[in-house]
Every structure is written in structure tokens, then in C-alpha cells.
Amino acid sequence: LGRLVKGSLRSFTTHHTWTPSKYSFPSTHAFEVTPETTELFVRRVIKCIRERLVTYDPERWRGVEITYNSHWNNGGYVDIPTCIQVHEALEKEFKVEILDQRILVTDVSTACALISGIEHLR
């Protein structure tokens, strides 16, 4: 099915020993995400997203707290313009190319999983 992000492969962690290739993501960050660096990595992702969204639409995003559980979909409707801004921010910050035709990053936890290759960072 192709890669969602270009680069070397790294798989989501799952309860299964086999991971389908459609869930494979590369390790694209400059440091290994370990229990000691997880919080730093998540803060970097949140800061990157917050700065881009405040620049994009200051009236809407200034003063809005963005956390690991933040998302930009309301009532089942995805905010596509915000997803595009988040994709561009992640690509710029982490020097990756996210194939937008295959995945929409609709929340911070998905952004972290996509960039780190680790499904749950808690």
C-alpha cells in the first residue's frame, strides 16, 4: 500500500507480533524516543503544532490549550484546513514528507505516533 511517510521503516507497537505494512511508519525524529525523552518529544510536537495554528488563525487558536489529547474535529467532521496546517508544521519541524492523500492528522496523539513510530507515548 505504500508508505505514509518517506524514510526508513519502523512499525507501530501492537499486541501482535506481525504488523501490516500499511501501519509502518519511519523513525524520523532526531533522537530516539525512550521513556526518558517521551515528554520532551511530545512537548516538541505540541509546540510545533501550536505555533503553526496561532500563526495560521490567531483569533481562533490564541489562548487555546493544546495537549496530547487535543483534536481538531467537531461532531464527526474533520477540520481539513487545520489538518493541512498541522501536516505542513510537522513536515517542516521534523524534516519528513507526510503523504497527505493517505492520512489526515486529526489530533496530537496521531501526530506523535506518526513521527515517532510509537503508537502510545503515555
Disulfide bonds with the S-S distance in Angstrom:
none
